[in-house]
Amino acid sequence: MVLVSGSVFSQSEKHQVLDKALFKSDIQQWDIQLIDVRTPEEFEAGKIGDAININVLEPETFIEEINALDKEKPVYIYCRSGKRSAKAAALMLEAGFTKVYDLEGGYLNWTAEDTEEE
């Protein structure tokens, strides 16, 4: 049982879901790979910064394209709401990526107006 929980713990260290503020700060501050895992149509309608589009709904192409990335360099991913990026993160970890950061709530969260007063 200890081995199983240890395995789950190491997976969570490699894949972290970040809130919008931290995700935004990290992608502006660090040398990272920013990946939009939505469809090309969704990507054309709007994207975050210099993101590149690798559609997770095309499994063969997705695996081929992520394997061309630097597996040691942090990868920041997002989709529309967070479901597809969780799937993408699992595939990336299986492929050997060491750090995958996922935008909580996806692009919908990114484009939502902040309601907190500053």
N, C-alpha and C positions, 0 to 999 in steps of 0.2 A: 504494500500500500504506500509506503514511503517513496518508492521509485515512481509510482504513478503520479503522486502529487508533486514530486520533484520535476517530473517531465512537464506537467502542466505549468508549473512556475517558470521554467526556463522558456516555454513558449510565450508566456505573457511578457517576459522581459524583452523578447525579440519583436513582439507586435504590441504597440501601444496605441490606444485611441486618445487623441488629443482634442481639447476644446478649441474653439475657433481662435481665441486670442493667442494661445500657445502655438498652434499650427501656423498662424500668420507670422508671428515673431520668428519662429524657426526658419520658415522658408525665405524670409527676408535677410536673416542673419547668417545662415550657414550655407556651405557648399553642399547642396543636396540634389537628388533626382526627384522631380515632381511629375507624378503620373496621374492622369485622368483615365479611369477605367470604364467610363461610360461609352455609349455608342458614338460613332462619328457624327451623327446628326445632333446629338446632345452637345457634343464638344463644339461643333460649329455655332451653336446657339449661345455659347458663352463658356469661358474657361477661367481658371485661376492663373495669373501670371504667365510664366513661360512653360506651362505644363505641356507634356507630350501626351498624345492619346494612344492608349493601348487597350482595346476593347476586350474586357474579360468574358464577354458573351461569345467570343470566337476562340474557343479553347486552344486549338492548334496554333493559331497565329499568336495568341497571348503568350503561350509558353515560349515560342520561338523568339518573340520580341523582348520578353523580359530577360531571356538568356543572353541577350546582347548588352545588357546593362552591367554596371559594376556592382557585384554582389556584396562588396565590402563597404560601399558608400551608402549612407542613409537614403532610404526611399520614402517619400511622402506621397500618399495616395488618397484619392477621393473618388466618389461616385455621386449619384444623385442624392441618396438619403443615408447611405452607410451600409446597406446590405451587400451590394456587389463588391464594395471595397473590402469587406470582411472575407469574402470568398477569394478575392485577389490576394489578400495578405496571406491566407493559408497556402495558396499555390506558390507564392513567392518564398515563403519559409521552406516549403518542400523542395524548392529549386535551389536552396542554399543561401538566400539573403540573410544577412545578420541583423539588420535593423529596419523594421517597417513601421512607419507612423501613419495612422489613419485619421482623417478628419471626422470628428464626431458630427453626425447629422448630415454629412456630405455637402454637396454644392447648394442644396436648399438652405442649409444652415449658414453657409458662407454668404449667400446673397440676401439673407434675411436682415432686416434692420435691427441694429442693437437697441434694446429697450432700456438698458442700464444707463443711468445718468453718470456723467464723469465729473 
